[in-house]
Amino acid sequence: MPKEIVNISEAKAQLSRLVEEARQGKTIIIGKAGKPAAKLVACDLSDEPRLPGALKGKIRIADDFDELPEDIGAALGMVDEP
């Protein structure tokens, strides 16, 4: 994690340099009023098409997934109090 925060005014003036640093793997934190506001990182776009089904067999949906627990339904005003 970077230690310094680049002020938004400086980031505007030095955007090309900061983008190049991000492309080289550095994470740039941009701050407003001394507090972190945004993170500038390299964009990792792949030219390979997405392959659907990559998680097939790795995700399980519980049999009671669609059942709303009574206490939650009551808290949301969807059912009478238990």
TIMI-2910 file (N, C-alpha, C, CB; in pm, 1 decimal, decimal comma, always signed):
<rs>
+----------+----------+----------+----------+----------+----------+----------+----------+----------+----------+----------+----------+------+
!      n_x !      n_y !      n_z !     ca_x !     ca_y !     ca_z !      c_x !      c_y !      c_z !     cb_x !     cb_y !     cb_z ! resn !
+----------+----------+----------+----------+----------+----------+----------+----------+----------+----------+----------+----------+------+
!    +84,8 !   -118,0 !     +0,0 !     +0,0 !     +0,0 !     +0,0 !    +89,1 !   +124,0 !     +0,0 !    -96,4 !     +0,0 !   +122,6 !  Met !
!    +60,2 !   +219,8 !    -83,4 !   +143,6 !   +339,2 !    -87,1 !   +131,5 !   +418,9 !    +41,8 !   +106,0 !   +426,4 !   -205,9 !  Pro !
!   +238,8 !   +490,7 !    +72,8 !   +240,2 !   +566,9 !   +197,0 !   +195,2 !   +710,6 !   +177,6 !   +377,9 !   +565,0 !   +256,9 !  Lys !
!   +214,4 !   +763,2 !    +57,3 !   +180,7 !   +903,0 !    +35,9 !    +47,0 !   +917,8 !    -36,1 !   +290,8 !   +971,9 !    -43,5 !  Glu !
!    -16,7 !  +1029,1 !    -11,2 !   -141,7 !  +1063,6 !    -78,9 !   -112,7 !  +1181,4 !   -169,2 !   -256,6 !  +1096,8 !    +23,0 !  Ile !
!   -148,4 !  +1168,7 !   -296,0 !   -128,9 !  +1277,0 !   -392,2 !   -251,7 !  +1366,2 !   -387,2 !   -104,7 !  +1222,0 !   -537,2 !  Val !
!   -230,8 !  +1494,0 !   -361,0 !   -340,6 !  +1590,2 !   -357,1 !   -408,8 !  +1596,7 !   -493,6 !   -289,4 !  +1730,3 !   -315,2 !  Asn !
!   -537,8 !  +1615,3 !   -495,3 !   -613,7 !  +1616,2 !   -619,9 !   -564,2 !  +1724,5 !   -716,7 !   -761,7 !  +1636,8 !   -590,2 !  Ile !
!   -520,7 !  +1838,4 !   -665,9 !   -467,7 !  +1944,2 !   -752,6 !   -339,8 !  +1898,0 !   -821,7 !   -440,7 !  +2072,6 !   -671,4 !  Ser !
!   -252,4 !  +1833,4 !   -745,3 !   -128,8 !  +1780,5 !   -802,4 !   -160,2 !  +1669,6 !   -902,0 !    -35,4 !  +1728,2 !   -691,4 !  Glu !
!   -258,2 !  +1586,0 !   -869,4 !   -295,8 !  +1476,9 !   -959,1 !   -344,6 !  +1530,7 !  -1093,5 !   -404,4 !  +1389,7 !   -894,6 !  Ala !
!   -420,9 !  +1639,3 !  -1089,9 !   -467,3 !  +1701,1 !  -1215,0 !   -349,5 !  +1747,6 !  -1298,3 !   -561,2 !  +1819,5 !  -1185,9 !  Lys !
!   -253,0 !  +1811,1 !  -1234,0 !   -137,7 !  +1866,1 !  -1304,7 !    -41,8 !  +1756,9 !  -1352,3 !    -63,8 !  +1963,8 !  -1215,1 !  Ala !
!    -37,7 !  +1644,9 !  -1282,0 !    +59,0 !  +1539,0 !  -1311,8 !     -7,0 !  +1409,3 !  -1359,0 !   +142,9 !  +1511,1 !  -1189,5 !  Gln !
!   -125,6 !  +1417,8 !  -1417,1 !   -201,6 !  +1297,8 !  -1450,4 !   -124,9 !  +1202,5 !  -1541,4 !   -331,5 !  +1336,4 !  -1515,9 !  Leu !
!    -61,5 !  +1253,1 !  -1645,2 !    +12,4 !  +1165,8 !  -1737,4 !   +120,5 !  +1087,0 !  -1664,4 !    +75,3 !  +1248,2 !  -1850,2 !  Ser !
!   +195,2 !  +1154,3 !  -1578,0 !   +300,6 !  +1086,3 !  -1502,8 !   +242,1 !   +982,6 !  -1407,4 !   +384,4 !  +1187,9 !  -1424,9 !  Arg !
!   +133,4 !  +1017,1 !  -1340,2 !    +70,7 !   +924,1 !  -1245,7 !    +13,1 !   +802,4 !  -1317,4 !    -39,5 !   +995,0 !  -1166,6 !  Leu !
!    -45,3 !   +823,6 !  -1434,0 !    -97,9 !   +711,5 !  -1511,7 !    +16,3 !   +618,3 !  -1551,3 !   -173,2 !   +762,1 !  -1637,6 !  Val !
!   +127,7 !   +674,2 !  -1592,6 !   +243,3 !   +592,2 !  -1629,3 !   +293,9 !   +512,5 !  -1509,7 !   +355,7 !   +679,9 !  -1685,3 !  Glu !
!   +299,0 !   +574,5 !  -1392,7 !   +340,2 !   +503,3 !  -1271,7 !   +243,7 !   +389,1 !  -1241,0 !   +348,0 !   +600,0 !  -1152,2 !  Glu !
!   +115,7 !   +414,2 !  -1258,2 !    +15,1 !   +309,9 !  -1234,9 !    +33,4 !   +195,9 !  -1334,6 !   -128,1 !   +368,4 !  -1245,7 !  Ala !
!    +61,0 !   +229,5 !  -1459,8 !    +83,6 !   +126,2 !  -1562,0 !   +201,2 !    +37,2 !  -1526,0 !   +107,6 !   +190,4 !  -1698,6 !  Arg !
!   +297,2 !    +93,8 !  -1453,7 !   +416,2 !    +18,3 !  -1414,0 !   +394,2 !    -59,4 !  -1284,3 !   +534,9 !   +112,4 !  -1398,1 !  Gln !
!   +273,3 !    -53,6 !  -1230,4 !   +239,2 !   -134,9 !  -1114,6 !   +224,2 !    -61,2 !   -983,0 !   +339,9 !   -237,0 !  -1098,2 !  Gly !
!   +248,0 !    +67,8 !   -981,4 !   +233,8 !   +143,8 !   -856,8 !    +86,5 !   +180,2 !   -835,0 !   +322,3 !   +272,3 !   -860,1 !  Lys !
!    +43,2 !   +174,0 !   -711,9 !    -90,6 !   +218,0 !   -675,7 !    -81,2 !   +362,0 !   -628,1 !   -153,6 !   +126,1 !   -566,2 !  Thr !
!   -160,1 !   +450,3 !   -688,0 !   -159,0 !   +592,0 !   -654,2 !   -286,6 !   +624,0 !   -577,1 !   -146,7 !   +680,8 !   -782,4 !  Ile !
!   -271,5 !   +680,9 !   -458,6 !   -387,7 !   +723,9 !   -380,3 !   -403,1 !   +873,9 !   -399,6 !   -372,1 !   +687,3 !   -227,7 !  Ile !
!   -520,6 !   +915,6 !   -443,7 !   -549,5 !  +1057,2 !   -464,0 !   -637,9 !  +1102,7 !   -348,7 !   -618,8 !  +1083,0 !   -603,1 !  Ile !
!   -598,6 !  +1213,1 !   -287,2 !   -671,3 !  +1260,7 !   -171,1 !   -733,6 !  +1397,0 !   -191,4 !   -581,1 !  +1264,9 !    -53,8 !  Gly !
!   -834,4 !  +1421,2 !   -111,6 !   -900,7 !  +1551,1 !   -109,9 !   -905,3 !  +1593,9 !    +35,9 !  -1045,8 !  +1545,4 !   -174,7 !  Lys !
!   -854,9 !  +1711,0 !    +62,8 !   -846,3 !  +1763,5 !   +199,2 !   -766,4 !  +1669,5 !   +289,7 !   -987,1 !  +1785,1 !   +256,9 !  Ala !
!   -663,4 !  +1606,0 !   +232,2 !   -575,1 !  +1519,8 !   +310,0 !   -627,3 !  +1380,9 !   +337,7 !   -545,8 !  +1583,9 !   +436,9 !  Gly !
!   -746,4 !  +1348,5 !   +288,0 !   -804,7 !  +1216,1 !   +311,7 !   -813,0 !  +1140,0 !   +179,7 !   -945,7 !  +1228,0 !   +377,1 !  Lys !
!   -784,1 !  +1010,5 !   +181,6 !   -792,3 !   +930,5 !    +59,3 !   -931,3 !   +940,2 !     -3,6 !   -758,1 !   +783,9 !    +89,1 !  Pro !
!   -933,7 !   +962,1 !   -136,0 !  -1061,4 !   +975,8 !   -205,7 !  -1073,4 !   +879,7 !   -323,5 !  -1079,2 !  +1118,2 !   -254,1 !  Ala !
!   -959,0 !   +844,4 !   -385,2 !   -963,2 !   +757,0 !   -502,2 !   -831,4 !   +681,9 !   -513,3 !   -991,2 !   +838,2 !   -631,7 !  Ala !
!   -836,1 !   +570,4 !   -586,1 !   -717,3 !   +490,3 !   -608,2 !   -696,1 !   +477,4 !   -758,9 !   -729,9 !   +350,3 !   -540,2 !  Lys !
!   -575,6 !   +503,7 !   -804,3 !   -540,2 !   +490,7 !   -944,8 !   -452,2 !   +367,3 !   -958,1 !   -467,6 !   +619,4 !   -998,7 !  Leu !
!   -500,1 !   +268,6 !  -1033,5 !   -426,2 !   +143,8 !  -1054,7 !   -427,3 !   +110,4 !  -1202,9 !   -487,4 !    +26,9 !   -971,4 !  Val !
!   -338,5 !    +22,4 !  -1242,4 !   -333,1 !    -20,3 !  -1382,3 !   -461,3 !    -95,6 !  -1417,3 !   -208,2 !   -109,5 !  -1408,5 !  Ala !
!   -504,4 !    -77,1 !  -1539,3 !   -622,9 !   -145,6 !  -1589,7 !   -577,6 !   -275,7 !  -1655,1 !   -702,7 !    -55,7 !  -1690,9 !  Cys !
!   -629,6 !   -387,5 !  -1607,7 !   -588,5 !   -517,0 !  -1659,2 !   -700,4 !   -575,5 !  -1744,5 !   -551,6 !   -613,0 !  -1544,0 !  Asp !
!   -702,5 !   -538,0 !  -1870,5 !   -803,5 !   -589,7 !  -1961,6 !   -742,5 !   -700,5 !  -2045,3 !   -860,2 !   -477,5 !  -2051,7 !  Leu !
!   -810,3 !   -810,9 !  -2050,4 !   -762,2 !   -923,7 !  -2128,4 !   -830,2 !   -925,4 !  -2264,6 !   -787,0 !  -1056,0 !  -2053,9 !  Ser !
!   -755,8 !   -966,3 !  -2366,4 !   -813,6 !   -980,0 !  -2500,3 !   -887,0 !  -1112,7 !  -2515,9 !   -704,4 !   -968,0 !  -2606,7 !  Asp !
!   -868,3 !  -1201,6 !  -2418,8 !   -932,7 !  -1332,4 !  -2427,2 !  -1079,7 !  -1319,8 !  -2390,3 !   -862,3 !  -1434,8 !  -2335,2 !  Glu !
!  -1166,5 !  -1386,0 !  -2467,4 !  -1309,5 !  -1379,0 !  -2434,8 !  -1339,1 !  -1450,8 !  -2303,2 !  -1393,7 !  -1440,3 !  -2548,6 !  Pro !
!  -1442,3 !  -1402,2 !  -2236,0 !  -1485,1 !  -1462,8 !  -2110,0 !  -1545,3 !  -1599,4 !  -2138,5 !  -1587,2 !  -1372,1 !  -2035,9 !  Arg !
!  -1511,8 !  -1697,3 !  -2057,9 !  -1564,1 !  -1831,9 !  -2075,2 !  -1669,2 !  -1859,6 !  -1968,7 !  -1450,6 !  -1936,3 !  -2068,6 !  Leu !
!  -1796,4 !  -1858,4 !  -2006,7 !  -1901,2 !  -1888,2 !  -1909,6 !  -1884,2 !  -2028,5 !  -1853,0 !  -2039,6 !  -1873,4 !  -1973,6 !  Pro !
!  -1922,9 !  -2045,0 !  -1729,7 !  -1918,5 !  -2176,0 !  -1667,3 !  -1790,3 !  -2204,8 !  -1592,3 !  -1938,5 !  -2279,6 !  -1769,6 !  Gly !
!  -1706,2 !  -2105,7 !  -1573,5 !  -1578,7 !  -2128,2 !  -1505,9 !  -1598,5 !  -2176,8 !  -1362,0 !  -1496,0 !  -2000,0 !  -1506,5 !  Ala !
!  -1710,2 !  -2142,3 !  -1299,8 !  -1736,6 !  -2183,9 !  -1161,3 !  -1836,6 !  -2299,2 !  -1152,5 !  -1788,4 !  -2065,8 !  -1080,8 !  Leu !
!  -1865,1 !  -2361,8 !  -1265,2 !  -1961,4 !  -2472,7 !  -1265,2 !  -1915,7 !  -2581,3 !  -1168,3 !  -1978,1 !  -2531,4 !  -1408,1 !  Lys !
!  -2008,3 !  -2621,9 !  -1082,1 !  -1978,3 !  -2724,2 !   -983,3 !  -1912,2 !  -2671,1 !   -856,7 !  -1890,9 !  -2826,8 !  -1044,4 !  Gly !
!  -1879,6 !  -2542,7 !   -852,5 !  -1812,6 !  -2485,5 !   -736,5 !  -1906,7 !  -2401,3 !   -650,8 !  -1695,4 !  -2401,4 !   -781,2 !  Lys !
!  -2026,4 !  -2374,7 !   -700,4 !  -2122,8 !  -2293,0 !   -627,0 !  -2246,5 !  -2377,4 !   -600,0 !  -2159,6 !  -2163,2 !   -706,1 !  Ile !
!  -2293,8 !  -2370,2 !   -477,4 !  -2413,1 !  -2444,9 !   -440,0 !  -2513,9 !  -2348,3 !   -379,5 !  -2379,0 !  -2559,8 !   -340,4 !  Arg !
!  -2637,7 !  -2359,1 !   -422,1 !  -2744,4 !  -2276,8 !   -366,6 !  -2824,9 !  -2365,8 !   -271,9 !  -2835,8 !  -2214,7 !   -480,3 !  Ile !
!  -2839,3 !  -2322,5 !   -149,1 !  -2909,3 !  -2401,4 !    -47,7 !  -3054,7 !  -2423,0 !    -87,7 !  -2901,6 !  -2332,2 !    +89,5 !  Ala !
!  -3109,3 !  -2537,2 !    -47,1 !  -3247,9 !  -2569,7 !    -79,1 !  -3346,0 !  -2466,9 !    -24,5 !  -3282,3 !  -2706,2 !    -25,2 !  Asp !
!  -3313,1 !  -2404,0 !    +87,9 !  -3404,0 !  -2307,1 !   +149,6 !  -3369,6 !  -2162,7 !   +110,5 !  -3400,2 !  -2321,9 !   +301,7 !  Asp !
!  -3298,5 !  -2142,6 !     +2,2 !  -3253,8 !  -2010,4 !    -40,4 !  -3369,2 !  -1911,4 !    -53,8 !  -3180,1 !  -2021,0 !   -171,9 !  Phe !
!  -3481,0 !  -1953,4 !   -109,5 !  -3593,2 !  -1862,9 !   -134,2 !  -3683,9 !  -1843,5 !    -12,7 !  -3674,6 !  -1914,3 !   -249,0 !  Asp !
!  -3656,4 !  -1911,7 !    +97,4 !  -3738,8 !  -1898,5 !   +217,1 !  -3686,8 !  -1782,9 !   +303,7 !  -3739,7 !  -2031,3 !   +297,8 !  Glu !
!  -3774,5 !  -1689,7 !   +334,7 !  -3737,6 !  -1575,4 !   +417,2 !  -3756,8 !  -1610,9 !   +564,9 !  -3821,7 !  -1450,3 !   +379,1 !  Leu !
!  -3650,6 !  -1603,2 !   +645,3 !  -3665,7 !  -1630,9 !   +787,9 !  -3767,9 !  -1534,8 !   +849,7 !  -3529,2 !  -1619,0 !   +860,4 !  Pro !
!  -3847,4 !  -1585,8 !   +943,1 !  -3955,4 !  -1506,2 !  +1002,2 !  -3906,0 !  -1378,2 !  +1068,2 !  -4030,0 !  -1588,6 !  +1103,6 !  Glu !
!  -3793,5 !  -1385,6 !  +1140,6 !  -3745,4 !  -1266,6 !  +1210,6 !  -3703,2 !  -1157,1 !  +1112,3 !  -3628,0 !  -1303,1 !  +1302,0 !  Asp !
!  -3646,9 !  -1196,0 !  +1000,4 !  -3606,8 !  -1097,0 !   +899,9 !  -3730,7 !  -1041,7 !   +829,5 !  -3508,9 !  -1159,7 !   +796,4 !  Ile !
!  -3825,1 !  -1129,4 !   +798,1 !  -3949,8 !  -1084,1 !   +736,5 !  -4024,3 !   -987,9 !   +826,3 !  -4038,6 !  -1202,5 !   +703,2 !  Gly !
!  -4024,7 !  -1016,5 !   +955,9 !  -4091,6 !   -926,4 !  +1050,3 !  -4019,5 !   -793,7 !  +1058,7 !  -4099,7 !   -990,0 !  +1189,0 !  Ala !
!  -3886,0 !   -796,8 !  +1060,0 !  -3809,9 !   -672,9 !  +1067,0 !  -3832,1 !   -586,1 !   +943,0 !  -3661,5 !   -703,5 !  +1083,6 !  Ala !
!  -3860,5 !   -649,1 !   +832,0 !  -3886,7 !   -575,5 !   +708,1 !  -4034,6 !   -543,9 !   +687,6 !  -3835,6 !   -654,4 !   +590,2 !  Leu !
!  -4117,0 !   -588,2 !   +783,4 !  -4259,8 !   -560,8 !   +773,1 !  -4329,8 !   -645,4 !   +668,3 !  -4281,1 !   -416,5 !   +742,5 !  Gly !
!  -4270,3 !   -759,1 !   +634,9 !  -4326,3 !   -843,0 !   +529,1 !  -4412,1 !   -956,0 !   +585,7 !  -4214,5 !   -900,9 !   +443,3 !  Met !
!  -4393,6 !   -987,1 !   +714,5 !  -4473,6 !  -1090,3 !   +781,0 !  -4508,1 !  -1040,2 !   +920,3 !  -4397,2 !  -1227,5 !   +787,6 !  Val !
!  -4606,6 !  -1105,8 !   +984,0 !  -4639,7 !  -1070,1 !  +1122,0 !  -4526,0 !  -1109,7 !  +1213,3 !  -4770,8 !  -1137,3 !  +1167,2 !  Asp !
!  -4516,4 !  -1039,7 !  +1326,8 !  -4412,8 !  -1070,0 !  +1425,1 !  -4419,9 !  -1217,8 !  +1464,0 !  -4427,9 !   -979,9 !  +1550,3 !  Glu !
!  -4304,5 !  -1283,8 !  +1482,7 !  -4306,6 !  -1426,1 !  +1523,9 !  -4355,3 !  -1444,5 !  +1665,3 !  -4168,6 !  -1486,9 !  +1511,1 !  Pro !
+----------+----------+----------+----------+----------+----------+----------+----------+----------+----------+----------+----------+------+
</rs>
